[in-house]
């Protein structure tokens, strides 16, 4: 949940932030290293970086990078013809031990820059040996390598949300549960969602009673989340909506989505588990990614 207003900042500010000193057992993964590795892997893998967004707390002990990217080498018609959602890569890093390094491929809504990240796309597993730097590089590399697959999954979820209707009461119940039971949003974000329900800041191409419009009201509010929480909050919210609406897990929200007399079935979540050899080198890692091994 977000508790403090995030600060929009610059790449230079993050790269020059004071480094921590937590003792010999702590390996510093610098914001500069994360930024350089991310941009290098994206560009070498055929992605055009269209926009860089950086946020942090006041002293940059927690930082966040968001990149709007385009897969220039893609031959997938679904991706090439997609106009509403852009592809996104995001990471979170810290110097104060409060947040583990995280990164994920997702999507953003072009009209408003709302982010979309599914939390169940990948389970990363690694032996507790080697360096933290390698661990972060592997996370970035795996996400980039599977970017188109993850992006298409989000497009499918978007399409399904557009065909689901939520009454005013159901939307209110979902907001209440997210605030009280799930703790996915805080009081400030709840107020923002309430205001968006009454008078939306953007038009998302669907009626006000669709799951897709409701989803965007929430992700619009999540932009107020602290960098420490934004990526995880976005993942948790996406998975909450998939479970409650798309997978028909709650009887009160059960819907049968029909298209051409056929039920639309949401694709199964990706549940890869990546095992990393503790002896792998950075050079081998990069070669594996680019050679698709």
Residue, then its C-alpha position, 0 to 999 in steps of 0.5 A: x500500500x502507498x503511504x507517502x507521496x512518490x517523488x518523480x526524479x531523474x536518472x542522474x539523481x538515482x545514479x548519484x545517490x549515496x551508497x549504503x554501508x551495511x557491512x561485509x555480508x551486504x552486496x550493494x546493487x546500485x541503481x546505476x547498475x540496474x539502470x545500465x543492465x536494464x537498458x542494455x538488455x532491452x536494446x540488445x534484445x530488440x526493444x526501443x525504449x520510448x520513455x523512461x520514468x524514475x521515482x524514489x523516496x526523498x533520499x533515493x534509498x528506494x527507487x523505481x524505474x519504469x520504461x515504456x518499450x516497443x518490440x521492434x523485432x516482433x513478428x506477432x500480428x497481435x502485438x504489432x496491431x495493438x494500439x491501446x496498450x503499450x509494453x512496459x518494463x519496471x523495476x524496484x531497488x533499495x539501499x535500506x534492506x526494506x525491499x528486495x530487487x524486483x522487476x517485471x514486464x507489464x503493460x501501460x494504458x497509452x491514454x493515461x499511463x496506468x500500469x498493468x502487471x500480473x503477479x503470477x507470470x513467473x516464479x523465480x527460484x535461485x540458490x542462496x549462493x553467488x552474488x546479488x548482482x547476478x541474481x538481479x541480472x538474471x531476473x531482468x534477463x528472464x523477464x526480457x526474454x519472455x516479454x512478448x509472452x507476458x505482454x500477450x497474456x495481459x492483452x488477453x486479460x484486458x480483452x476479457x475485462x471489457x466483456x464483463x459487466x460490474x454493477x455499481x454495487x459490485x464495484x463498491x463491494x470490490x473497493x471495500x474489500x480491497x481496502x478493508x480485507x485485502x489491504x491493496x489500497x489505502x484511504x487516499x487511493x480509496x478516495x481517488x477511486x470514489x472520485x473516478x467512479x463519479x467523474x472519470x479523468x479519462x475515457x477508457x473506450x468502454x462503458x462505466x459499468x465494465x470491469x475494464x473501466x473499473x480496473x483503470x480507476x484503481x490503477x489510476x489511484x495506484x499511481x499514488x503508491x510509494x515506489x516501495x509498494x507500487x510494483x507489488x501493489x499492481x501485481x496483487x491488484x491484477x491477480x485480485x481482479x483475475x480471481x474475482x472477475x475473470x475466473x468467476x471465483x466469487x458467486x456474487x460476481x459470476x459472469x458468463x462471457x459470450x463471444x460468437x456463441x462460445x465462452x471465452x476462456x482466459x489463458x492459464x497463468x504462466x508458472x515457470x520456475x527458473x533454476x539458476x546455476x550458482x556458477x553461471x557467469x555474467x557473460x554466459x547469462x547474456x549469451x543465453x539470453x541473446x541466443x535464446x538458450 
